[in-house]
Amino acid sequence: MSKRQLSLNFFIYPDGHHEAAWRHKASTTDRILDVTYYQELAQRAEAHKFGAVFFADAPALADNVRYAQWFRLEPITLLAAIASATKRIGLIATASTTYSEPYNLARLFASLDHISGGRAGWNIVTTSSPQAAQNFGLPEHPPHHERYERAREYLDVITRLWDSWEDDALVNDPASGIFADTAKIHSIDHIGKHFRVRGPLNVSRPPQGRPVYVQAGSSEDGRAFAARFAEAIFTAHQTLASAQQFYADIKRQARAFDRNPDQIKILPGISPFIASTQLEADRLPGGVQCADPARILADSAAPDDRPGPHRLRP
């Protein structure tokens, strides 16, 4: 039997999961737009052997921003800054297939993967916020099934864009005068229902080939999409039975798509309460850790003999 290893990812939710968490006396609301704050968090997570940092995102302003800190920096830009301050930890950014174009996003993630030396991950979402539609010239939010139909075509296009440069297409040989082997750079000439994209991408193939595919949908369409494409799936459940049912369903569907289910990581969301003893942990007020994610890392200790962080991609 192969030895299984726990994967720990740090979901940085700077405003807290409770909408009043930002008001807690231990919070650091003055640093929500300070890039060094996130660099410090990522450095601590890396030192404690976490596999990745993970940022949520939505292309619309939340309705309750009057009373809650519901806005955040754009994650790919932020992760590029974090990449320069870290060495090994994975960098997962959320980006929408409904409200972005494949060519633009392919460039952004290829750039992040190059900047980080092959540590980029993409949390693929179709966007649940109906407010986003009018930010992108649409009269209303597309129906759920249509968003996933677009997402499947989107993933095909963006993957082919990353593949439009072969691994050795970038020659960079001053002596011969050949910078790139154009015989190994290909247009994709995609014409589909949602996209017309010629290609090729105007940046060379990313170090990983493409970012790690992450997914967080729990609907019927979301599970099918995750089972077909994702390498890691973020999920959250209120009961053990619900979590077990989700896990079994994903693995079953992965087999139906002729995938090895053991190569798909299921990452359940948890909010840890960490202290020296169980009693001390039980006494912690509910908002402390959520209000200041730095405290989770500052108060926890990783054993010296624990395996180091690894590239996200299996």
GIFENFEN-V591326 format. One line per field, one symbol per residue. psi: psi as a letter, one per 40 degrees, with the letter a starting at -180 (. if undefined). A space follows every 10 residues. Layout:
BEGIN
psi: ???
END
This chain:
BEGIN
psi: hihihhhhih hhgdeidhee deeideifde edehdddddd dddddddefi diihhiihfi hidfedeigf iiihdddddd dddeeiddii hhihihedfi iddddddddd dddddeffei ihhhiehehd dddeefeidi hiiddddddd dddddddddd ddeehidfdh dfgddeehdi heeehhidfh haddihhdai ifiihidedi ihhiieieid dddddddddi dihhihieid dddddddddd ddddddefih deehhhghhi gihhadiddd ddehideddd dgddddddei hhideiiiii idh.
END
